[in-house]
């Protein structure tokens, strides 16, 4: 039997233990959450000299907060291409998007008669910045890329082609800038808040309880990020440009149901959804390159004019 006089000591000890445990959870959650906004930069390790006719370029994000760097790839033919596809890479990647890989797809599009702009989002590759916002500020980067292409040649037709985080960002940018004539989204999430609630352990390697709640509540306060503003499905109902969605049905990082939700919200008149059997996250191109390229090039040929440089 516990003496009555010992109860205050036991209660006090319990409070101390709970305080230590809760503080530990909070500390781990905040540190892991902060780490998610600062993924390790992947270096740009590729020499394009013998592969492409290219130009190293740099331009500002539309909010003028960051300097972004990349490559503009062109066919090198006398007849100038009037269509440019802007690639938007995924979280923790850079312009090379090595899990695709982006340069292989760029070569396919060049052969089909399209220019390609590859660039690094803020806090990635060779661009400036120290925070990755999973789409919130990357939209400003992609809008800056659109500005760059059209300032060089206002007659260019611009199509956005994003991968994972870049796919969601491309959908948002396509709803923002009326000069974008079409969007291609490979493995996008539908809504960042809902996605994080369900899938945050994929990125953190922490149990959903209690760390999902801790990270979701503390990171906006600590970093100023607002996941609720990164919602492709929220803008889908007002979409005005053609949208091609590509997703693998074996995607364990961003389940393909996200693409289905976006396609349903946009509607069949503008959205086309292609599901690749057994393809993982951003894995459709490697799983079935022929079908992937055919779908993309057919889409581009349909939405752009016939004044290309094939």
Secondary structure by P-SEA (a helix, b strand, c coil): cccccaaaaaaaaaaaaaaaaaaaaaaaaaaaaaaaaccccccccccccccccccccccccccccbbbbbbbbcccccccccbbbbbbbccccccccccccaaaaaaaaaaabbbbbbbbccccccccccccccccaaaaaaaaaaaaaaaacccbbbbbbbccaaaaaaaaaaaccccccbbbbccccccaaaaaacccccccccccaaaaaaaaccccccccccccccccccccccccbbbbbbbbcccccccaaaaaaaaaaaccccbbbbbbccccccccccccaaaaaaaaaaaaaaaccccccc
